[in-house]
Amino acid sequence: MSQNEDLTNLKNIGKKIAVRLNGVGIFSKDDLKLIGAVGAHLLFKQKHPNETLPVCYYLYSFEGALTDKH
């Protein structure tokens, strides 16, 4: 299993988001649970400050992944 395969099994997490999460040290649902949706979002925004998507897009995606909701 590749490192991001576990993440891509979660709702709202595609390959691109999984790779970016891997880039900030999040490789599994357990990692995401440990840091939380807000913590993951903050790490992501620090690493990708020029991201042009709405600020809340990834935050909602991470929370949905943790709660199994779209």
Secondary structure as the mmCIF struct_conf table of DSSP 4:
data_model
#
loop_
_struct_conf.conf_type_id
_struct_conf.id
_struct_conf.beg_label_comp_id
_struct_conf.beg_label_asym_id
_struct_conf.beg_label_seq_id
_struct_conf.end_label_comp_id
_struct_conf.end_label_asym_id
_struct_conf.end_label_seq_id
TURN_TY1_P TURN_TY1_P1 GLN A 3 ASN A 4
HELX_RH_AL_P HELX_RH_AL_P1 GLU A 5 THR A 8
TURN_TY1_P TURN_TY1_P2 ASN A 9 ASN A 9
BEND BEND1 LEU A 10 LEU A 10
TURN_TY1_P TURN_TY1_P3 LYS A 11 ASN A 12
HELX_RH_AL_P HELX_RH_AL_P2 LYS A 15 GLY A 23
TURN_TY1_P TURN_TY1_P4 VAL A 24 GLY A 25
BEND BEND2 SER A 28 SER A 28
HELX_RH_AL_P HELX_RH_AL_P3 LYS A 29 LYS A 47
TURN_TY1_P TURN_TY1_P5 PRO A 49 ASN A 50
BEND BEND3 LEU A 53 LEU A 53
TURN_TY1_P TURN_TY1_P6 VAL A 55 VAL A 55
HELX_RH_AL_P HELX_RH_AL_P4 CYS A 56 THR A 67
TURN_TY1_P TURN_TY1_P7 ASP A 68 ASP A 68
#
